[in-house]
Amino acid sequence: MSQPCGTDAVGPAPRLIVSDIDGTFLNSADRVPQRVRDAVHQATAQGIHFALATGRPFRWLQPVLEQLAVRPVCVTSNGAVIYDCAADEVLTAAEISPELMEEVYYTAQDIFAPYGGVSIAAEYAGYSVRQDPTELFVAAKNYAHTWADSQFITAPTEQVWHKPAVKFLLRNPAMTANEMYALLAEHVDSRRAHLTYSIDAGLLEVAAPGVNKAAGLEYLAKHLGVDAQEVVAFGDMPNDIEMLQWAGLGVAVENAHPRVRQAADMVTGSNDDAGIAEIIERWL
């Protein structure tokens, strides 16, 4: 059960601070609040590691990084890809097989047929931000994008799963992600695939089994020589839950999904009120 940030139960300073990006690190204007920038700068100056953990592919990090003085190793694509921003290097990538994507697609089509079915897309691992972005994302011709991004190619549905991917996307614009998840989750074996969502719009994200932000964060922590109890993590959506539960201190922002608030150790201010800075400043 989470407690409000007004308590003094944040404990000793962590060795690693990790934040989700959208709805947590960024405010509603998609900017990093100055108070958050200052807190991160001061924390890293004290020797505390900082990282971002996001559902975004690493090629979408630049608008965030350009607002910061640090270039950290980041957990991207919901834990499937660990990316070193300073070196422009993918450290590891976990992929879902074409066969499993095909199986999940036909299962989803059967379940969502009464609601208009699903359209699909796939995100590939990549290796550099300098790579042609059209090589990294392919969508079925009827796929309704949730973000205004023209850097992709379209293909017949059966070609979307032509090679392994780090993320397989299921889209139904007429539904919410929560509604989609409630219908599909019991039909996707968690031992074979991980199902989650990171926005309210009707979009589900499928990854390899065991792949989530917690798994990515565990890899990153080992890479840095940091124990789980020395990590504080911030988040707002269901794809953050495993990460918040894995970290020594898991903090939800005030605007977080109810499931995330329930899973967190404590709740801080909203993303528009620089909520994560409220916690970080206690260690400065």
Helices and strands as residue ranges (DSSP letters): E 3-4, E 16-19, I 21-25, H 34-45, E 49-52, G 58-60, H 62-65, E 73-76, G 77-79, E 81-84, E 89-93, H 98-112, G 113-115, E 119-123, G 133-135, E 137-140, E 153-155, H 157-160, E 167-176, H 177-184, G 185-187, E 194-196, E 201-207, H 213-224, G 228-230, E 231-235, G 238-240, H 241-246, E 249-252, H 258-263, E 266-267, G 271-273, H 275-280, G 281-283
